[in-house]
Amino acid sequence: MSERTETVKRPQERQHGPMGPGMGAPSEKASNFAESGKRLAGLLRPELALVVLVVVVGAGSVALSVVGPKILGNATTVIFEGFLAGGVDFDRLHGILLWVVIIYIGSAILGLLQGFILNGVTQRTVFRLRESVEQKIHRLPLSYFDRHQRGDLLSRVTNDIDNISQTLQQTLSQVFISVLTVIGILGMMFSISWELALVALVSIPLTAVVVAQIAKRSQPKFVAQWKHTGELNSQIEEGYTGHALVKVFGRQRESRAEFARKNEELYEASFGAQFISGIIMPSAMFIGNLVYVAIAVIGGLRVASGTMTLGDVQAFIQYSRQFQQPISQLGSMANLLQSGVASAERVFELLDADEQGPDPDPAQSPDDDHGRLVFEDVAFRYVEDKPLIDGLDLTVEPGRTVAIVGPTGAGKTTLVNLIMRFYELNAGRITLDGTDIAQMTREDLRARTGMVLQDTWLFGGTIRDNIAYGRTGATEEEILAAAKAAYVDRFVHSLPDGYDTALDDDATNISAGERQLITIARAFVAQPQVLILDEATSSVDTRTELLVQRAMAELRKDRTAFVIAHRLSTIRDADLILVMENGGIVEQGNHAQLLRAKGAYARLYEAQFAAPIDEVEPPLDPVDPATGEIATVFDAPGVVPHSDSPRHAGEDLDDPDVERG
């Protein structure tokens, strides 16, 4: 895109969460009709040969159509002179009319051929544009999606590209035909009477001035129209996907009010764009009618004076009507062109967005498959002047389970996102089995890494398809084994079609916990070297969580595992627990060591278990924060210790069927 002449309004920033900067409003850029229109026309470059053929065929069709009135004028002259002479030469008249029929049939055939070729040119052009956008999306960094509303992005990919397709389809053919028709008719007019032709030419600059003035006022309206379309789509998409929360919190009125506001903005922009641009064609027709009247009067005077034949005047008047038609059509197409260029500008903004860095060439790949990860003086920040992780050093040996805990915003998820290269480091490096991950292809790195997120995401398809998504070519036995290991098999047989049950939009026909189990089974199928679990069991019930933890323990064997957890009871058996605050590791050790240290981990542990329990009822057999062991005496007034059923703090005290470790 060319450099804009007006100030760019940057996306509104907000406090970033674990996945990065917040999503802001789409940027507003001043429209540049000439540059964007030129670039849109440049999309036709691969079809240049066919475009030339379209011009040639169109020129033939127009040439035949504009010759028709001249020959038909000769027929009028034959009839008129015949009446004056007392007899019409019907043989000559039949010959003239036959030629007129042949000419118009030939013009129609060439017009159909031109439309067929041009339709293919347009559809292939839009096909390539959609491919470019699809490929671009896969090259965009995760930070781009953090900053842009999903609904607005979808609107660019669908609505705007469809609008471009419609614009090219409706205007290209008409522009060619109209321009060629104007040129051809002008030639015929000058061949009949150069004086009347000059009168007709007056309409061209007048129409051009009117169109330019109206277009200048309507173009910003079209830019606003498609911008508000994207915003409205975002609001609808959010309201639809979150409709349950809208109802739960009784926000239907606010949601309807927000929709009404954005809908009103779109209405005003669309009405303004269509109304202002709609003035173009009536204005052009008004100018054309004035010229038509002038030609009719002057032509009649010349017939009366004997300087022109009646047939020539009839042909010229017919040409003048045909001459105004393409000019009016060009004017009416101005609104389509403005709308299409406004959409093209939004698509070009997407295509011009900064991409993630290319993979190294040649790329490196670890010789070993152990999963040893080393962080060396790693630094990262989402915003330039706000450090998040700074000077991080960490070594994770193969087969070890590392738990990462800390308050919200401490950088836990950011740490694993850096392992996946969702974001690039600002300084330092991370190595996998001795190889810098920045020197590996992203595909190779992510093929060695499995990730289960707190927010489940399942694709449209069957449960079997979603499990098999973890690894291309997974066998039926591997899918079933993964399902049993992740306890999907426990509930799937209660569904109507078992593993062939089709999941609807957002997989709402199964529970949140069941969706999470399917994503865990997907990770089982992948069999990665490095496993990342980001609150992976947060959506399952307590009993299922304990069962899944056993399965995870099996899955983590001989693999490096990172577990992000808020419930500290779920990571007590981790080989290493990292406590993060403000992007740095403030403590590390196992569960017992960190409790004895009485530092940040002990404070988190006490806040999570002791404080809530003390407020309600003292625990039966509490864990001593100093030793990490179960206390046999609870030294508190009025409390009788229970020693017949020792339990660890943080376990489910309400489920007697849970097997205790």
RAFEN-V168540 format. One line per field, one symbol per residue. phi: phi as a letter, one per 40 degrees, with the letter a starting at -180 (. if undefined). burial: + if it has 24 or more other C-alpha atoms within 12 Angstrom, else -. A space follows every 50 residues. Layout:
BEGIN
phi->???
burial->???
END
This chain:
BEGIN
phi->.ccccbccccdccaccbcchdccbcccbbccbccccccccccccdcbdcc ccccccccccccdccccdcccccccccdcccccccgaccccccccccccc ccccccccccccccccccccdcccccdcccccccccdccccccccccbcc cccccccbccccccdcccccbdcccdcccccdcccdccccccaccccccc cdccccccccccccccccddccdcdccccccccccccccccbcccdcdcg bccccccccccccccccccccccccccccccdcccccccccccccccccc cccccgcbcccccccccccccccccccccccccccccccccccccccccc ccccccdcccbccbadccbcgcbbcbfcbaacbdcbcbbagcbabbcdgc bbbbbicdgchccdccccccgcbcccagabbbfgbcccccccccccccbb bbccccabccicccccccccacgcccccccccccccgcccbccccdbfcc ccccdgfccbcccccccccccccdccfccbbbbbfcbccbcccccccccc ccccccdgbcbbbcabccccbccccabbbbafgbccaaicdccccccfbc ccccccccbccccccbacccbcccdcbgbcccbbcadgbccbbcacaccg ccccbcccccc
burial->+--------------+-++++++++++++++++--++--++-++--+--+ +--++-+++++++++++++++++++++++-------------+--++-++ --++-++--++-+++-+++++++-++--++--+--++-++++++++++++ ++++++++++++++++++++++++++++++++++++++++-++--++-++ ++++-+++-+++-+++++++++++++++++++++++--+----------- ----+---+--++-+++-++-++++++++++++++-+++-++-+++-+++ --------++++++++++++++++++++++++++++++++++++++++++ +-------------++--+++++++--+++++-----+++-+++++++++ +++++++-++++++++++++++++++-+++++++++++++++-+++++++ ++++-++++--++++++++++--+---++++++++++++-++------+- -++---+--+-+++++++++++++++++++++++++++++-+++++++++ +++-++--++++++++++++++-++++++++++++++++++++++----+ ++++++--++-------++++++++--+-+----------------++++ +----------
END
